[in-house]
Amino acid sequence: MLYLTLKIATTLLVAVVMALSLAHALELPGKMRLTREQYLAVQTIYYPGFTIGGASEPLSIVLLVVLLAVSPERSIPFWLTLAALAMLIVVQIIFWTMTQPVNRFWFEKTRGTTTADGDGAVHRLFGSVRAGTASPDWKVLRERWELSHSFRAIAALIATVLMVVAIAI
């Protein structure tokens, strides 16, 4: 019973990882049509909700490792769980190589900037860079950030399906 509970809890956490990434991916078509100002305003809605939900990512990896340690070796559920773990590692690789560099650029380049009306929240996150600094086109950054979440959603969806099948067997 403890083994089944661990499998269910792990699958639920993997599903949360998938849900967060999928939510971003489903917004992509609409967000790509937004003007710069609209896009910047919309981006601020993600914090802190998605940041808090992001705790599911390391927790799901930890639970997958624990589940692998207690799963019967060379069984079909073992291999499915291992494949799910590999997909969540892919999710992390995509985040750290595609998403986080854009996050870091926006946070570093926009720290402390505010608009004339005092609404600095939008601009501190995704707004104008300081005077005298080179900035890539915001559309390039937007595309990279948005596409990275689509790639993450695909990998997380595969991990979720693998875990559901592992439970069903």
N, C-alpha and C positions, 0 to 999 in steps of 0.2 A: 504494500500500500504506500509506503514511503517513497519507493521508486517511482510509482505512478504519479504521486503528488509532485515530485521533483520534475518529472517530464512535463506535467501540465504547467507548473509555475514557470519553467524555462520557456516553454512554447508561448505562454502569455507575454513574457518579457520580449521575446523575439518578435512577436506580433506588434508590440508597442514600437519597437525600432522601425518595423515596416510601416506602421501607421503614420509615424512622424515624417518619414521620408516620402511616403506616398502622398501625404497632404501637400507637401511642397511641390511634388511632381504634377499633381492635378491642377495646381494653380498656374503652372507655367504658361499655357496658351493665353490666358487672360492677362497675366502680368507682363508678357512680352509686348502687349499692345499699349501699355501705360506710358505716359510721358515721364520724363525724368522726375518731375516734382511729385506726380502721383505715385510712382514706384518708390521713391524715397519715403513718402508718407506711409505707404502700405508696409514697408519692411519693418518698421518699428513695432508692429503688432506681434512679432515673433518672440520678443523678449519680455518677460522671463519664461513664458510658458514652454516654448520649445527647449529652452536651456534646462529647465527642471526635468522635462520629459527625457532629455538626453542622458540622464542618469541610467536609463534602461540599457544603454549601449554597453557600458563596461559590466554592469550587473548581469546582462544576458550572456556575455562571454564567460564570466566567472561561473555562472550556473551551467553553461554548456561543458566547461572543463570538468566540473564536479560530476555532471551527468555521465560524461565519458568515462570517468574514473570508476563509476559504479555500474556501468552497463556491461552486459555480457560481451566479452571480446569476440570479434569476428561475426557478430550477429548483424542482421540487417538494420535494426534500430541503431546499433553502434555506428555503422558506416553512414547512415543518414544523419545522425547527430554530428559526426565528424565533418560531413559535407556542409551542414548548417553552420558549424563553427568556422569553416573556411570562408563561407559567404559573409559572415559577420566580420571577419578579418578584412575581406575585400571592402566592406562598408567603411571600415576604419581607414583603410588605405586611401580610398576615394576622399574621405573627409580631410585627412591630413595633407594630401597632395593637391586637391582641387578646391575644396570649400574653405578650409582654414586659412590658406594664404590670402584669399580675397577678404575674409573677415579681418585678418590681421592688417592688411593694407588699409581697409576702411577705418578701422579703429585707430591705427597709428597716425594716419594722415589727417584725420578729422578731429582728433582730440582737442577739445577746448574751443572749437569754432562754434559760433552762434549766428543766427540771422538777426536782421535789424529789429524784428518784432520780439526777439528774446526767446523764440522757440528753438532752442539748441538741440533738443532730443533727436530730431530727425537728422540734423546735420552732423551731430557727433557720431552717429552710426553709419550713415551712408552719404553724407553730404559733401560739400565742396572741400577741397584740400586747401591747406595754408598757401598763402601767396608765395610765389617763388619756388614751388615744388612741382616737379613733373608728375603728371597724372595720366594713367591710361584712360582711354575712352570709357565712360561709365557703362556703356552698352556692352563692351567686351567683358568687364567685370560682372555685370548682371548675367550675361549669357553663361559664363563659366560657373557662377554661383548656382544658377537655376539648373543647368544641365547636370552639375555634380549631384544635385538632389535626385534627379531622375535616375542617374546611374546607381545611386545608393538605394533608391526604391526598388529597382530591379533586383539587386543583390539581396536585399532584405526580404523581398517577396519570395525569392527562391528559398531562402533560409526558413521562412515561415512554412512554406509548403513542405519542405523536408521534415520539419519538426512535427507537423500534423500527420504526415505519413508515418513517421517513427512512432507516434502515439497509437495510431490505428493498427499497427502490426502487432 
